[in-house]
């Protein structure tokens, strides 16, 4: 069964719950039962051996835990004689037996069901006389990894969560990221390291501070395994949502990862991996979500620890905490002296430009650009995510830039790389195809300027699109047609995004029009500034302030001066401006001809009505 068929089969359990459960609460039953059946199937082949080993070691007076893990062939075990099939043999005691069965799991699995609050659901289902029916339904599904691969199981969980989110009007995007976006991000962070990662026995670490159900970590693991079956990727993450955390932990447990590396809690207020750094990181933090709940802890760390903590460069406005995750990940980068780090993070457009010079957002941008940490920013198409249709961007950040990238930032406009989905999923109406992922990965990997050439026929219909690299010749236009060129990949020096905000003062004048002079202190004898005439100008860092002032200000205000004490340095990335292509308006004669044609039609219609 593919994941859609399987998730539809599991979803049929909702028919049993209807009436006793609200649609928004279906997930609290279906998700833990799906996890339980998955674990049940994994342990089934070694169940008898584990129970025999338990009896043997217990009689000998040994702590059996180590032996049971080895016998089970996995990193977890269950000491109960029950499984889902056996539970059906005693319908009258199914609640007590199911509770005992869950308690028989090793500690890390019990934690998963505690996060699901599964004991509450057992009681509720028993009272509604549904527990046997639901257990019977799940006992009939074979979810062993030999039948349903880990990657497929991840898609099943994501499909289920999306359905529950739709049923309860919640945002599915809080839990996971579209797989094709993850594939692109994984390609981008690994692309320049393929040779190093193919070394036999290589070990790398990866971290996701907003792990959700673990989709990003799973895809990264699969990518590295395909590149080098002998490589080992140590996975770490943190998740705030209890159900997502439980699913992520169960998935990692089955894959043989150390689940103690999956932390529970709010990443911003309670770092689950203090002092740790990583080779790679991936994240899709929530967009536009305020951080007021953790403001006290975050501000305390910012003020007391400064750059020794995670939030030294500055704090964004409370209404959007996505840049706090960027700062958190900067603090988690393996030092360049130890091999360095590269990470990808999905952000909306706000972190590119929100906040003027001196603001928290601007200071964060200033920190990453002046420290040469940003490799590239890639614009994605709109309507790519399940809970929002807004424009999104992937930032690729690294403290081990290749020589050819040092001192530069690459901007890639990937907003045109998409195909329409056959069926919309929430706000998601577009997706990246494999060819789109390959093209964007190539654009990043080559780190060169490029344009996109759109070939139009004589009727203005698009007949072809082609990437034109710097120095290459654009394709020729067909007869009567034309070729439109638009920037696709551009390289900028880091300083291109910096500016100085200067404060321009004008003198205060009295009723007679005379300049008012200061009478005391350091301003004695100097013109007083008129606050009503005060203005600011943004001067690019690449330009001399005095030359700019003489050219742009003094011709219009000869009495103006700059208050040097108020000058601030700011940074912003005006992404859309860099890729804007001016299209001249149509010729006036052409517009006149269209107007005459429309007017003539209207006159003819009026004449027919009058007749």
N, C-alpha and C positions, 0 to 999 in steps of 0.2 A: 504493500500500500504506500502511495506517496503521502506526503505530510498533510495535504488538504483532505484526502479521504480519511486518513487516520484521525485528524482533529475533528472532522465532521462526525465520525463514529463516536469519539469521546464526548462530543458536544450533545449527542443524543441522550446522554445522561440527564441533560437539562429537562427533558420531557418528564423524567421521574420527579424532579425537584419542583416543577411548576406548581404553584399554589401554596406549597409549604415554605418556599424560598422566594425572595424577590430576585428578579433577573440580575441585579447588581451584586447579589451574594452567591451566585452560582459558582464563581471562581473559588470561593473559600472551601467548597467541597471537591470540585473537579480537579483543581491543581494539585492538592496534596494526595488525592487518590491516584492521580497519574504518576506522580513521583514514587508513591508507595509501590505501585505495580511495576514500575521500571526497576526499582531496587529488588523487589520480589523476584523478578525474572532473572536478574543478574546473579542472585545468590542461589537460585534453584538447583543448578547442576552440582554444587558442592555442599548442599544443605545437609545431607546425611553424614558426610565426612566431618563437617564442622561439629555436629552434635556428638559424634563418636569421640572426636578430639577433646571436646568440652568435658565429657564424662571421664576420659582418661586422665587429663591434666588435673581435674578437680580432685579425683581420688588420690593423686600423687601429691596434692597440696601445693601445686604450682599456680601462679597467676596465669590464667590461660590466654590472656588477651593477645600476646604476640603470636602464639601458636595458632589461634583462631584466624587471625588476619592472613597468616601464611596459608592455612588450609582453604580459606575462602577464595584465594587467588585474587583478592581485591584489597583495598585499604579499609574495608569495613566488614562487619559480620552481624549475624543475628543468632541469639542463643535460644530463642523460642522454638518449640517443636512445631509451631503453627506456620502456615503460609496462607495466602488468600484462598486457595482452593480448599484447604482443610477447614478454614473458618466456616465454609458453607455447610459442613457436616453437622454443625450444632447451632441451628438457627436461634434457639431460645437463649443462648449465652453469647451471641455474636459480639455484643458491645464489650463485655468483659474480656473476651478472648482477643478481640482486635486491639484493645488497650494494652493487654499483656504482650501481644505480638510486637507492637510498636516500641514498648519499653525494652524488648529484648535486643534491639539494635545497639550497636556501639555508640559511644557518646556523641560523635560528630553527626550521626544520623538523627539521634534524638533531638539535637539542637534544631535540625531542619524542621521537624514536626512541631516543635515548640514555637518556632517563628510562624508556622501556619496556624497555630492555636488549634491543632487537630483534635485535641481531646474535647473541645467545645462542640465541634462538628459531629463527633461520634455520639455525644449525648443528645444533640438536637435531632440527628437522623434516627436514633433509636426511639425517641419520643414520638416522632412522626411515622414510625414503623416503615422507614425507608432504608435502614442501614443494610439489611440483608440484600435488598434489591440492587442497591448501588454497588455493594461489594461483589455481588454476582456478575454485574455488568463488567466491572473492571477485571475480574478473574478470568473473563473470557477473551481478554486481549493479550497477545504475546508482544511484549515490549523489550525483549532481550536485544542487546546491541547487534547480534547477528541478524536479527530481523529488521530492526529499526536503527540505523546508524546514528552516532552521536550528533552529526550535523543535521540529520533529518529530525531527530528528537528536539533539537533546538528550535527548528522551524515550527514544530508542533506546538511547543510552549508559546512561541511568539504569536502564532495564529490564535491560540486560545485566549491569550491575554488581550489581543486586539478585540476579539469578540466580546469579552467581558467588559472592556473599556467602552465599547460602543453601547452595550446594554445599560451601562450605568452613567453614560455621559461623561466619562473620565477621559483623560488623555493617554492613549496607548503609547505615545511617543515618550512618555516619562519612563517607560520600561525598556524600550529597545530601539535600535537604529536599523533602517532597511539594510538588508544583507549586501546589496550591491554597493552602498556607500561604505560599508565596512571593508568590502573587498578592495575598493579604491584606496582607502586610507592605509590598509595593510601593505598594498603595493607600494605606496608612496614612502612609507617609513623604512621598508626593506630594500627598495630598488637599488640603491647605491652600495648595498652591503651583500649582494648575492654571492660574490666570490668568498667573502669571509664566512658567510653563513653555511657555505657548502663544505667547509673544513670538517673532516671526520671528528666526531665527539664534541663538537662545539656546544657550549652551554650559554644561554642568554636568559635575561629576565625581562618580563613585560608586566605592565601595571595599568589598571583602569580605575580611576577614583570614583567613577560613576558607573559601576559594572553592570547594573540592571540584571538581566538573566544570564549574562556572561557571553553574549554573542560576539562582541569584539575580540575577547580573549580566545574564544574557540576558533574563530576564523584565522587569527594570527597563528595559533598552534597548528592548524591544518596546513596553512601556507608554508610554514617552516618545515613541517614533516614532508610535504611534497618536494621541497627544495633539497632537503637532506634528511633522509629517514633516520640517520644516526645522531641528529642534533637533538638537544633537549631544551625546551622552553619552560622556564619556571614562571608560573602564573601567580599574580597577586591582584587583589582588587578590594573595593569597598562599596557597599550599597546601603542605602537608607530604607528602602521599601522592604518590609519583612518578607513578603511573598516572593519578590524578585530575588532577594538574597537567598532564600531557601532553594529556589530553582537553580540559581547559579552554583550554590554550594553542592547540590546533589549532582549536577552535571560534572563539576570538577572532580567530585569524589569517584564517579564511575570511570572517569578518564585517568585516574591514578595520580591526580595532582594533590599536593599538600593543601587540604582545605583550611588549615589554620591560617593560610595566606589570604583567605577571603574574609575580610573584616565586616562587621555590622555596625552601622551608625552613620552620623553626619560627618562627612569628610572634612568640612570646613571648621567645625567646632571641636571635633575629636578625631585627630589623625590616627587611623588604625595601623599605620606602619611608621611610627616615629623613628627618625634616624636612618631609614632605608632609602637607597637610591636605585635606579633601574636603567637598563640599556635602552628600552623602548617603552613608550606609553601611548595609549589611545583613550579618547574620552569624547562623549557627546553630552555635556552638561545641559541642564534645563535652560531654555531661553527665557529671558525676561522675568525670572522668578526672584522676588525680593528675598533678602537675607536678614530680615529684621529679627527672626527667631534666634539667630546665632550672632547678632551684632555685638553683644557684650563680649563674648569670647574672642571674636575676630579682632575687635578694636583693642582689646587688652594685649593680644599677641603683637599687633602692629605697633602699639605704643611702647610696650615693655621690651620686646625683643628686636624690633627694627629689622635690619637685614640679616640678623642671626635667626630670625623666624621665617615664616613663609610669606608674610605680607608686607615686607619692607618697602618696596617701591611706591606703594600707595593703595588706597581703597576706592573702589568705584562707588557710585551712588547706591543707596540701599535698595532701590527698585529693581536692580539687575545684578545678580551675583555671579554671572558666567565668567567674568574676568578674575574672580577669586579662584576659580578652578585652574585658570591659566597660571596664576601665581603659585598655587599649590604644586602644580606639575613642574614649574621651574625649580622649585625647592627639592623635587624628587629626582632631578637629573643626575646621573652618574657623572662625577667630575671629569673634565676633559683629560686630566692626567691619568685617569683610570680607564680610559677608553671612550668616555663621553656617552652622549645619549641623543636620540632623536624621538620626537613625539608628534602626534597629530591630534588636533582638537577641533571639533565642529563648533562654530560660533555664528550668531546672526550678524547682521550688518552693524549693529550698534557699537561693538568694540573697535570698529575701524575708525570711527570719527566722533563719537559722543564725548562731550566735555572739552572745554577750551583749555588754553595753556595754563598749566598749574593745577588742573583738576586731577583727581585720582586716576581717571581713565587715561588722560594724556601722559601722566607720569609713568604709568605701566607701559604704555606704548614707547615712551622715551627710553625706559630701561631696556626693553627687549631689542630695540633698534640700535641704541648706542652701544650695547654689548654684543651686537652682531649675532643675534640668536635666531632671527627669522629667516628661514630659507625661502619659503614661498607661501603665498596665500592664493587659494584656488576658489573661484566662485562656482557654486553648484547651481543647477537649474532651480527655479521655484517649484513649489508643489511636489517636493521630494520626500517630505516627512509626513507621518500619519496624523500629527496633531497641529500642523501649521503649514501654510502655503508660502511663508515669507522667504526672502532670499537668505541663503546660508553660505558659509565659507569654511573651508578647511585651512587651518594654519599649520604649517610644518615648521617646527622649531627644533633647533639643534645647537649644541655647543661643540660640535666637531665638524664644522663645515669643510667640504673639500676646498682646495686652493682656489678653484675657479669660481666658487660662490662667495668667497670672503668679501665682506664690505658691501654686499649686494642683496637685494630682495627681488624675487621673481613673482610677478603677478600673472595668473593664468585665468582667462575668462572661459570657464567651462559651462557657462549658462546655456549654451546652445547644444550641448551634448546630451540628448535625451530622446526617448521614444515614448509614445503615449501608451499607457496601460490599458489593457482590454477592459478592466473593471477597476474603478477608483476604490481606494481603501481609505476612508476618512478623507483627510486633506491631500492624500497622496494620489496624484494623477499621472505622474511621470516616473520613469525609471531609467537607470543607466544600463545600456547593453554592454556585452563583453567588449565590443569594438570601441565603445566610448571610453571604457575603463582603460583599455590598452592605449588609446590616443592620449588621454590625459596623463597617464603614467609616462609615456614617451616625452610629452612636452616638459614634464618636470625633470625627467632623467637627463635630457639633453641640455637643459638650462640655457636655452638660446631664445632669441627673439623669433617670433613667428606670426604669420597672419593667416586668416581663414579666407579663402577665395570662394565666393559663391557665384557659380556660372548660371546666367539666366538666358533663356531663349528669346526669340523676337517678341513673344507674347508676355515676357516678364516672368515666365514660370521657371522655377529652379530645376536645373537638370543635373547639377553636380556640385559637390563641395570638396575642397581640397586644402590641406595644410601647406602653406608656402613658408619654408624656412628662410631666415635672413640670407641674402645673397642668391637665392633661387629665383627663377623667372616664373611669374604667374601664368596660369593656363590661358590660352587664347580664347577670345569670345567667339561663339558661333555666329554665323552670318545673321545680321540684324539684332543680335543679342548683345549682352555686355557681361563684364566680370566686376563684381563688387568685392573690394578688399576691406577687411576689418582687422584690427589688432587682436591677437589671440594670446600671445605670450610676450611679456615685456620685462626687461631687466632694468632695475633702478638702483643707484647708490643709496645706502641707508639714509644719508643726509637729505635726500630728495623729499622726505616726508616730514622734515622738521621746519619750524618757523619760529620767529620771535614776535610776540605780541607787544607792540610799542604803544605807549599812551601819549597821545598828542594833546597838548594843552594850548589854550588860547587865553589871552589876557582879559582880566575883568576890567570893565570900563564904568566910569561914573555917568551921571546923567548928562554931563557935558561931552561925553565921548572920550574923556581922558583915561589913560591907563592907570589903574589903582596899584600903588606900590606898597610893599610890606613895610611895617613900621617897627618891628622888633624881631629879635632872634636871627636865625640864619637867612630868613627871607627879607630882612631889612633892605630897602632900596631896590628890591627885585619885583618884577611884575607879578601880581597875584593871579592865580589861575581861576578861570570862570568854569565852575563845574557843569554849567548848562551847555557849554561849548566843547566839553571834553569828548574825545573820540579815541578809538583804537584802530591800529592797522596791523595786519599780519604780514610780516616780511620773511620770505623764504630764507632758511639758513645759508643757502648758497649765494645770497645777494648781500651786498654791503648796505647796512642800515642807513648811513649818511647819504649814500648815492640815491637810495630809494626815496628818502625823505625830501631831498632836493628836487627829485623828478616828479614825485607823485603828490606831495603835500604843499610845499612852499609856493608853487605857482597859483594855488587856490587860496592859501592862507599864509601870506607873507610874515605875519606876526606870530606864527605858531612855533612851538618848541617841543622837544621830547623830554618827558620826565623819566630819566634813566633809572630811577629807583623802582619804577613800576614795571620795567621790562621783564617779561617771562618767556621761557622757551617752551614750546608745545610741539606735539607730534600728532599727525593724523594720516590716514591712508585713504585718500579720495578715490576709491577703486573705480567707480563708474566713470569718473571724469577721465581716467587714464584710457578707457576703452570707448569713449564716446566718439562716434563718427558723424561729422556734420553732413547732412544731406541737403543740398541747396534746393530751394523751392522751385516749383515748375515755372517755366517761362510764362510771362504775363500773357503773351498771345495765346498759349495753350489754355490758360485759365479762362480768358475771354471767350474762346471758342466753346468751352464746356458750358459756360454761363448762357451763351446765346442758344446753344442746343436745348438746354433745360427750359429757357424762357419760351422758345418756340413751341416746345411740347405743351407747356402750360397754356399758351394762347390757343393752340389747336383744341385742347380739351374744353376750354371755356366756350369756344365757338360752337363745338358740338353740343354742349349743354344748352346754349342759348337757342340753337336750332330746334 
